[in-house]
Amino acid sequence: MNKKNMFFALVALFVVLFGALVFMNRQERASELEGLPNYTDDKEKIVVNGFKYEEQPHLGDPAAKVKVIEFGDFKCPVCRKWTLQNFAKFKTEFVDTGKVEFFFMNYAFIDRDSYLAAVAGEAVYRQSNDKFWEFYEKMYEHQGKETEIWATPKYLIRFAKDNLSGIDQARYEKDVKEHTYLHQAKEDFKIGGYYGVNGTPTFVVNGKVLRTMAYEDIKAAIEQELAGE
């Protein structure tokens, strides 16, 4: 075989191998997308009647005078920024001092993997409230791009194995794959929408939806409630 023919043969081989790689990647991606839920998959009736604090992940003293809810989406980059910049400070200043009981509710809306990330969080919470808060912080620390589908079943199962010790991994994996808590995630979303939540993060202080996420504004709203004004 002369050099010219060898060159074309190598090019052809490269094209075939590249095409096969692209095909396999697309097949794998399609398989991952099949594992993502839609809110329409949940047929259970939702009745909005308050924020259902008793059903939400929570931190702090149940007797605290002020209850603060964060509505969040684990794919939301602004949620990530707020958590990394403010959560530890907020916990020290308000939760650990007994002034606030803090709750998290899902407002998963960015994409289908937002719903699955919410389902995964609910699955962890059903095993351990304390482990949920580890999940909460770690998910934001390891957040992927908002414009990409990354919170797939494969990712979330590996994420838990790498970052969450002390949970039943088999039970968690089953709950993620079967979308066990999709109803709870959808219910949170419907509750938020009913009370005026339209983006993330949104904070609710003693039932009042704030139209700001600035730490100082949240602090002012809490202090107003503590003062009984």
N, C-alpha and C positions, 0 to 999 in steps of 0.2 A: 504494500500500500504506500503510495507516495505521500509526501507531507501535506499536500492540499487535501487529499481524500481523508487523511487522518484528522486534519483540523476539522473538517465538516462532520466527521463521525463523532468527534469529541463534543462539538457544539450540539449535535443532535442528542447525544447522551445526556448532556447537561440540561437541555430543554425537557427531556423526558423525566429526569430525576426531579427537576424543579416543579414540573407539573404535578408529579405524584406527591411531592411534599405539600404543595398548595392544596391539593385535593384532600389529603389526610388531615391537614390543619382545619379545613372547612368542615370536614365530617366531625372532627372532635368538637369544634365550636358549635355546630348544629346540635350535637348530643348534649352539650352543656346548656344550651338555650332551651332545649326540651325540658330540662329540669327546673325551669323557673316558673313561678306561679303567676296567675292573673287574679285580680280581685274578683272577677266574674266567676272564678272557680268556687268561691264560697257562696253557698246558697242559704246559709243560716240567717234568720231574721235578726236585725239589729234594732234595738230600742234605745234611743239616747235619753238617758235620765241621769244627768250629772256626770262628773268626771270619773266616777268609780275608783276613787283613791285606793280602796282596799284591794283592788286587783292589779295595781301597778307596782313595778320595781320602786323601792323607796329607800331613802337614807334619812336617819335622824330620829328624833323623839316624836312618837305619835301624838304626844300631848303638846307639841309646839304650837304656838299661837298662829304661826303663818305656814301655809302650805304653798309650795312653789312647784309648778310643773314645767318641765321642758318638753316641748314637742320637737322631735328631731328626726332626721333621716340620716342613716349611717353613710350614705353616699354624698351628703351635703358638705362641700368644702368650708362653708361658713360655720356650720356646726362644729366641724373639726377645729377650726381656728378658735372658736369660743371655748371649746372644751380644753384645748391645750393651753390657752392663755388664762382662763378664768376658773376652771372647775376646782382646782386645788385650793385656790384663794377663797372661793365661794364656800367650799366645804369647811375650811378652817374658821372663817368669819361668821358663818350663819348656822351650818349644820352641827358642827362639833360643839358649839356653844348652846345648843338647845333652842335656838330662836326659830329655826326653820326645819320643817320636814320636806325633803326634796323628792320629787317623783320624775320618772321618765315615761313619756308616751310616744308611740310611733306616729309620725306623720310621713309615711313612706310614699313618695310621689314621683321621684325623679325618673325611675325606670323599673323594669320588672325585677332586677336584682336588688333594688331597694326593698321590695316586698319580702324577698327571701332573706335578706339581712335582718329585717324586722322579725321574721319567723324564727331565725336562729337565736336572736336575742330573747325572744319569748321562751324558746326551748331551754335556754340556759337559766332564765329566771325561774321556770317551773321546777328546776332542780335546786337552785340556790339563789336567794336574793343577793347574797354577798358576791357570788361568782358573776352575777349579771353586771355588777359595777366594774369588775375586772374586764369583762367582755366589752363594756361601754368604752372604757378608756383605750383598750388595745385596738378596738376596731377603728377608732379615729386615728390612732397613731399609725396604723397600717393601711389607711384608706387609699384606694386606687383613684384613678381619674374619673371625674364626674361624667365625662363623655364616653366612657368605655364600660362594657359589661364585665365586671370583675368579681362581684359577690355571687359566684356560681356555687352549686353544691360542692364541687371538688375543692374550691378555694375555702369555703366555710368549714368543711370537715378538716382540712389540713390546718387551717387557722386555729381551730379549737385544740387540736393535738399539740400544736407548737406553743400555744399561749395560755391554755386553761388546764391546770391540773386539778384533780379532785372532783371532776364530774364524771358521770357515766357516759363515756364516749360513744358506746354503741347505741344507747338510748338517744343521745343527741343526734347522731348520724341519721337514725331512723326518722326522728322528728323533722330534720332538715329535708331529707329526701321525700318524705310524705306530706310536707307542708302542714304538719299537725296543728300549728297555731296560726294559720292564715286568718281564721275568723277573728282572733284577738287583735292581730295587726290591722285588719280592715276596720274593726270596731273602733280602735283608737283613732284611725283616720277619719271616720265618720263623726265621731265625737268632736274632734278638733274642728272639722269643717262646720259643724252645727254651731259651735260657739265662736266662730269667726277666725279660726286659724287659717291662714292662706299661704304660708311659707315656713321655712325653717332657718334657724331655730326661732321658735316663738315661746315666750314665757308667760305663765299664768300665775298671778299672785292672789291667793285667796279668792279664786274664781274670776278674777279680772284679767282679761287678755291685754298684755302690754304691746304697744306698737313700736317697741324699741328693743334692741338686744344689748344696748350699752350697759356695761357693768354698773356704772354709777346710777343709771336710771332704774335698774332692777333693785339696787341697794336702797334707793330713795323710796320705791314703792313698798319694800319690805319694812323699812323704818316707819313709814306712815301707818302701816298695819299694826306694827308693834306699839306705836303710840296711841292706837285706838282712834285715829282721826277719821 
